[in-house]
Amino acid sequence: MIQSTHSTSDPRLAAIDTTAHSPGAKALAVGRDHLSTAHSQALSAALARTPEARPEVVARGKALAADPSYPSAEIIGRVSALIVRSADLTEID
């Protein structure tokens, strides 16, 4: 069983309402921890309403791909410097 890693005496945690917020919400209680499915159901419904591809984002991507100055030389330089400074993980034992 996974044990809780937080202290219940922490005053910041006292302000968090862990009870279900909707009348139809189901909660699973294990000791002091609770899992509410109300928010996950709302998230699933919102994701179902979201289109697979957003035309405005696709259009922006196409415009950037066609722009020969994107990304700028400055951005390429900064990214390449980060790559050069990063650790080579194949050499770590």
C-alpha positions in Angstrom: 0.0 0.0 0.0 1.3 3.5 -0.8 1.6 5.6 2.3 0.7 9.3 2.4 3.8 11.5 2.4 2.2 14.6 3.9 1.7 15.6 7.4 -1.9 16.1 8.5 -0.8 18.7 11.0 0.4 21.1 8.2 -1.9 24.2 8.3 -1.6 24.7 4.5 -3.3 21.3 4.0 -6.2 22.2 6.3 -7.4 24.8 3.8 -7.8 22.1 1.1 -11.3 20.7 0.7 -10.9 17.0 -0.2 -14.7 16.3 -0.1 -16.7 15.6 -3.2 -18.1 18.8 -4.8 -21.0 17.5 -6.7 -24.0 15.4 -5.5 -23.3 12.6 -7.9 -19.6 12.3 -7.2 -18.4 8.9 -6.1 -15.5 8.8 -3.6 -13.2 6.0 -2.6 -12.0 6.3 0.9 -8.8 4.5 2.0 -7.8 5.5 5.5 -7.7 9.3 5.5 -7.2 9.7 1.7 -10.1 10.2 -0.7 -10.4 9.9 -4.5 -13.2 11.9 -6.1 -14.2 11.0 -9.6 -16.3 14.1 -10.2 -13.4 16.2 -11.6 -12.1 13.4 -13.8 -15.6 13.0 -15.3 -15.8 16.7 -16.1 -12.3 16.6 -17.6 -13.2 13.6 -19.7 -16.3 15.4 -21.0 -14.3 18.5 -21.8 -11.7 16.4 -23.7 -14.4 14.7 -25.7 -15.7 18.1 -26.8 -12.2 19.3 -27.9 -11.4 18.7 -31.6 -8.5 16.5 -32.5 -6.8 19.2 -34.5 -7.3 23.0 -33.9 -7.2 24.8 -37.3 -5.6 27.9 -35.9 -2.7 25.9 -34.4 -2.2 24.0 -37.6 -2.2 27.2 -39.6 0.4 28.7 -37.3 2.6 25.6 -37.6 2.4 25.7 -41.4 3.3 29.4 -41.4 6.3 28.8 -39.1 7.5 25.8 -41.2 7.4 27.9 -44.3 9.3 30.8 -42.7 13.0 30.5 -43.5 14.0 32.7 -40.6 12.3 30.5 -38.0 13.7 29.7 -35.6 16.0 32.7 -35.4 19.8 32.3 -35.4 19.8 33.4 -31.7 17.4 30.6 -30.7 19.4 28.0 -32.6 22.6 29.3 -30.9 21.1 29.1 -27.5 19.7 25.6 -28.0 23.0 24.3 -29.4 24.9 25.8 -26.5 22.5 23.9 -24.1 23.1 20.7 -26.0 26.9 21.1 -25.9 26.9 21.8 -22.1 24.6 18.9 -21.3 26.0 15.7 -19.8 26.6 12.8 -22.1 24.5 10.2 -20.3 26.1 7.3 -22.2 29.4 7.9 -20.3 27.9 7.8 -16.8 28.3 4.5 -15.0 
